[in-house]
Amino acid sequence: MPGHWEGDFIKGAGNQSSVGVLVERTSRLVLLAKMEDATAASALAGFTAKLNSIAAPLRQSFTYDQGKEMTRHQELSAATGVRVYFCDPHSPWQRGTCENTNGLLRQYLPKGTDLSIYSQDELDAIADSLNSRPRATHAFHSPFEVFERMLATASITSASVH
């Protein structure tokens, strides 16, 4: 089902900087959010902005790990209309799409680097690079192409509801 997202933080050197990661489970579309730090306030602001940039029919749920940066999850739900779920402790396979994406992102954002040096525009360019990359799982269509089809289908479906 389209519209279900997985999320995580990629942390930089000394856990002093971070980037928020959102991955749509069906299309594998990636969105990156610049975070001021690794706090709950930054997670709330960054994830709220990114989730609200997505068409409402394609933002149904958000699955996260047990990180303390999500302590304000109820405010996130209220601000976005997205249901927030948490994985079981020490169970990264419950967010497998995001874990795989984090591995791909480390090609662009190596461990031990200061992530605060990246602007939102640079993070968007990294996401665009991943989103335009054809995937075998989608018959070699890109996440952009798959998400675009999902968006068109969601628009038609919501327009036909009375």
N, C-alpha and C positions, 0 to 999 in steps of 0.2 A: 504494500500500500504506500503510495507516495505521501510525502509530507512528514515523515518521521526522521528526526535528526539525532545524531550522536554528537557529544561535545567533550572537549578536553582543554587543558592548558598545556602549552609547550613552554617550559621554563628555561630561562637563559642562565648565564654565569651566576653562580652563587644564589640562585633562585631570586635574584633581584629584579629581573625583567621577565615578561611573559607575553605570549600571543594566544588569543582564544581561537580554538578550532571548532568549526561546525561542519558536519558532513551529513548530507542527505542519504539515507540508507538505500533507496531504490536507484537513484541516478548516480550516486557517489559524488555529487556536486560539493565542492569545498568552498567555504567562506572563512576568511581569517579576520580577526578583530584585534587591533592594537590595544594592548592593555597598559595602563600606567604602571601597574605593579601586580602582584599576585593576591590581591585582597578580594573580599566578597563585594566590596563597593565597585571595584573595577570590573569584576565578572558581571555584576548586575548591569552596569552601564554598557559595557561592550556587547554582551550577548543580547540585551534588549534592543540595541540599535540594529544589530545584524538580523535578528529574528523579525523585527518589525519591517525590515526592508524586503521581506519575502511575502508574496501574495498569500492572503489568509488561508485559502484552501490547501496550500502547501506548507503550512506550519501547524502540524497537529500535536506532535510530542517531541520531547527533548530528553535524551537519556544521558546521564552523567555518571562519573564514578563517585566515590565517597569523599572527594576533596572538600576541605573546609571553605574553599572559595565559593561554594554554592550554598552557604548558609542562608542566603537571602532568596532562595528559590521560590518562595511563596510570592514575593514581590515581582519576580521575573514572570511567573505565571499570570499575575494580575495585569502586568504591563503589556504582555504579548498575547494572552489567550492560549498559550501553549502549556500543555500538561507536562510536568517535569517528573521524571522517574530516575531512580538511582539503582545502579548495579549492586550486586552483593559484594561485600568486602573481598578484596584480592581476587576479583573475577574479571580481568580485562577482556576475556573472550566474549563477554556480554555486550561489548562495544567494539566488536572486531573490525568493522569498517573504519572507525576512527583510529584504532590502533595501527592498522595498516597504513592509513593516510599519514599518521604521524611519522612513520618510517620514511615515507616518500618526502615529507616536508623537511626532514633532517638533511636531505640533499641540498636544500636551499638555506636552512637555518641550523647550522651544525651545533651539536652539543657544546656547551662551554663558552658560547659567544654571547655578547651583550645584545639582546633582542630589542632593546630600546632604540637602537640606531636605525631601525626600519620604520619608515613612515607608513601610514595606512595605504597610500598609493603603491608603495613597493610591495606591501603584503597582498594587495589586490592583484598586482601583476604576477606574483607567485601563484596565487589561487587560479588566475586565468590560465597560466601555463599548465597546471594540473588539470583544469577543467576542459581544456581543449585537446588533451591527450587521449587518443582512442583507447578503448578498453576491450579486451577480449570478451569479458563478461557481458558486454553490450553489443556483440557482433561487430566490434571495432567502430562503434559510434562513440563520440565523446560524451562526458557528463553534461556539457552544455546542450548537446543535441537531445539527449534523453530528457533532461529537465525541461527543455523548451516544449517537447511533446507532452510531457506531464502537465505543464502549465496550460497549454492549449486545451487539453482534455478537461482539466479542472475548471477552466473558464466556461466551456460548453456545458458541463454538468451543472455548475452553479447558476448559469443563465437559464437553464431549463427548469429549475426548481421554482415552484409557485409560492 
